[in-house]
Amino acid sequence: MKAQSSRLLAEAGWKLLTGTAANTTTKHYGFVPTEDTVIAAWSVTGSDGGVFDVVAHFGIGSATITTDFPALIIPVAYRNSNTHSIQLTSGAGVLLIEG
């Protein structure tokens, strides 16, 4: 049911992320898995120019993110960053985009 709800959010204008290509163009504040997923890399660049490694922050390196996981939300200090980058090894999920 959660996967279906997440797909509905994607259809409502949020970005459904699939495949293994890095997404560096969609500003977002979080990620919701719609199927079992491995996040290869996820980072944002703060206003001070420092790079914040979201994968390390959540301790999810090489972990399979299942649909039982809650939404992974970027800390508030980094949500308005100019540079967002996320890349999946496998699976799919929804990028939560601030409106």
C-alpha positions as CSV (number, residue, x, y, z in Angstrom):
1,M,0.0,0.0,0.0
2,K,2.8,2.4,0.9
3,A,4.4,1.9,-2.6
4,Q,1.1,2.7,-4.3
5,S,0.7,5.8,-2.2
6,S,4.2,6.9,-3.1
7,R,3.5,6.4,-6.8
8,L,0.4,8.6,-6.5
9,L,2.6,11.3,-5.0
10,A,4.9,11.0,-8.0
11,E,1.9,11.3,-10.3
12,A,0.9,14.4,-8.5
13,G,4.0,16.2,-9.6
14,W,6.7,14.8,-7.4
15,K,9.7,13.2,-9.1
16,L,9.7,9.4,-9.4
17,L,13.3,8.3,-9.5
18,T,14.2,5.1,-11.2
19,G,17.3,3.6,-12.8
20,T,20.9,4.1,-11.9
21,A,21.8,7.4,-13.5
22,A,22.6,10.2,-11.1
23,N,19.9,12.9,-10.7
24,T,21.6,16.3,-10.2
25,T,18.8,18.5,-11.4
26,T,15.9,18.0,-9.1
27,K,16.0,20.1,-5.9
28,H,14.4,18.0,-3.2
29,Y,14.2,17.6,0.6
30,G,13.7,13.8,1.0
31,F,13.3,10.4,-0.5
32,V,10.6,7.8,-0.1
33,P,11.3,4.2,-1.4
34,T,8.6,2.8,-3.6
35,E,10.3,-0.6,-3.8
36,D,13.5,-2.1,-2.3
37,T,16.2,0.3,-3.2
38,V,19.9,0.9,-2.6
39,I,21.1,4.5,-2.6
40,A,24.6,4.6,-4.1
41,A,25.3,8.3,-3.4
42,W,23.3,11.2,-2.0
43,S,24.7,14.6,-1.2
44,V,23.8,18.3,-1.1
45,T,26.0,21.4,-1.0
46,G,25.3,23.8,1.8
47,S,25.3,27.6,1.5
48,D,28.8,27.6,3.0
49,G,30.0,25.4,0.1
50,G,30.4,22.3,2.2
51,V,29.1,19.0,0.9
52,F,26.8,17.1,3.2
53,D,26.8,13.3,2.6
54,V,23.2,12.3,3.3
55,V,24.0,8.5,2.9
56,A,26.6,8.8,5.7
57,H,24.2,10.9,7.8
58,F,21.6,8.2,7.8
59,G,24.2,5.4,7.9
60,I,22.7,3.6,4.9
61,G,25.8,2.9,2.8
62,S,25.2,-0.4,1.0
63,A,21.9,-0.9,2.9
64,T,18.8,-2.0,1.1
65,I,16.1,0.6,1.8
66,T,12.8,-1.2,1.9
67,T,9.3,0.2,1.7
68,D,9.1,-0.3,5.5
69,F,11.6,2.6,5.9
70,P,10.2,6.0,6.8
71,A,10.8,8.9,4.5
72,L,14.4,10.0,4.6
73,I,14.4,13.7,5.0
74,I,17.4,16.0,4.5
75,P,18.1,18.1,7.6
76,V,16.5,21.6,7.4
77,A,19.8,23.4,7.1
78,Y,20.5,21.8,3.7
79,R,17.0,21.8,2.1
80,N,17.6,25.0,0.2
81,S,20.9,23.9,-1.2
82,N,21.9,24.8,-4.7
83,T,23.3,21.4,-5.5
84,H,21.4,18.1,-4.9
85,S,22.7,14.8,-6.2
86,I,21.2,11.3,-5.7
87,Q,22.0,8.1,-7.4
88,L,20.4,4.6,-6.9
89,T,22.2,1.3,-7.4
90,S,18.8,-0.3,-7.9
91,G,15.1,0.1,-7.2
92,A,13.0,3.2,-7.3
93,G,11.7,6.0,-5.0
94,V,10.0,9.4,-4.9
95,L,12.0,12.6,-4.5
96,L,10.0,14.9,-2.2
97,I,10.0,18.3,-3.8
98,E,9.2,21.5,-1.9
99,G,6.4,23.4,-3.5
